[in-house]
Amino acid sequence: MQSAAILTGLAALGTTSRCLAQWPAVTGVLRRLRPMACAALCLGSRPAYAQAPLAGGLPGSWLEVNGFSQRVTNQYGDWSGAYARVVSPRSQDTYYGDLLVLRAFRSQGTQLGVAHRHDWNSHLFHVVGVNVGDGTPILPRFRSDAQVGARLGRRKQWQLTTGGSYVKAPLDGLYDVAATGAIAWFAPRAVLFEVSGRYNISTPGDIRSHRIQGVSIFTPSARRSFSVRVGGGSEGWQIISASTSFRRFHSTEMALAWREKVTPAWALSLQGERYENPFFSRTGVTLGVARYW
């Protein structure tokens, strides 16, 4: 379900959490960064434009507010909306909260989400989360995620993550069960690469789909972050309204993002995204502001 991942798949927000804090190759100020979440590396069902958060790749706790607009072809109705996120890292735990208001396919819906990540030691962690929608057809009624991860290598420069998710649509009897996996490499000079995949089974109809995604994040300083995301694969279904949905189709996506801390307490972001499937395409931008403490 395309809109199922708009809140990022909250349980996946922490998969590369504290990445620079665990990145021994980074020197100077980056080596001293506080634990944080690189939430752009989501393993959700299919990341959407609202997926790459403003504060991803930069240090500290934060509250962010973002607005987005997407032009949709073939008269399916443009997308727009806003979301807010709060992230609070601790020594071994990170807490996430999200609120999304989305207008898509000429309907409007609201979704809430919470997630928690726990680092058991310097090598192992897990993360769990839930999202709840208001029953609008364009958003899941309920979503839950769980993942476990391990950091490997002499410098912990490799990270493996595996997990699963359950997504219940607002339509009776329609749900997804999926398995996810990812491998990330924390390269020298503050560069991060990740490849992730998802295998999904939709019911009813036993519709099987899969997606692969690649993400690269460059964080040259504690103030600045750049990222690129590309992905593609199949989708089991996409609800347009209570009476209309697409099934068994392929799609591709690409997003570019820039995030800048303009002062120690404030940051700005800009992201552009393009998504295409056989029925329509989406092109648009996300603008955001974040307050750190």
C-alpha positions, 0 to 999 in steps of 0.5 A: 500500500503506497500510503502505508509508509508515509509516516516512515514505518515508525519501527524502522526509524531507528534502524540506523539510529545513532549512526555517527555515534557508532562511526569510528571513522568520523573524526573531529566534531562528528565523532562527538555527536550525541546519539541520533536517528538517521531516519531516512533509512526506512524499511517501511512498505514503500517510503513516500515523500514524507519519509525523509525527515528534516532532522535525519543525519543531524544530532540531538533531540528535535521537534520538526514540522513539515509541509508537502505538496505533490502534483499527480497526473491523470486526474487522480487529484494532487497530494498535500499535507503536513506532519510533525515528528518528535524524537528523543534519544537517551543513552540506550533508548530512543523514542519517536512520535509522529502525526500526519495529516494527508490529502490524497485521491481527493480524500483526507486522513490523519495518522498517529504513530509511536516507536521505541528503539533499545540498544542492548549493547554496542552491537545489538538493538531492536525497535518496535512501533505502531501506527493508527489511522482514522479509518480513511481509505488512503491510510492504514487502519493499523500498522505494527513493525518489529526489527532487530539489528546488529553492528559488525566489523572491527569499527562496527562499520557494517549494520545488518537489520531484519524484521517484519510488519503487519498493515491492516487496511480500512477495508474489511479483510484486506491486510499485508504481512511483510519481511524486511532486511537491510545492510548498511555500510558506514564508509569513511568521510561521513558517507553512509550507504544502505540497500534494503528489501521487502517481500510482501504478501497481501490478503485476500488473493495471496498477492506477492510483491517485493521492493528494493531501495538504495540510500546514500547519506553524506554528512560533511559536518554536524550542521549539514546532511545530503541524501539520495534515495532510489527504489523500485519493484512491485506493489500488491495494491493501492487504495484510491477510494472505498470502491476503487483500488489498483492491484499487482503493478510495478513502480519506481521512485527517487528523492533528493534531500538537503538538511541544514542547521542554520543555528544551534537550535534550528534547522531547515530542509528541502526535499524533492521526489518523483514516483511513477507507476502505470496509472499515475506519477507524483512529483513534488517537494517537502519543506520543513523546520526543526527545533533542537534541544 
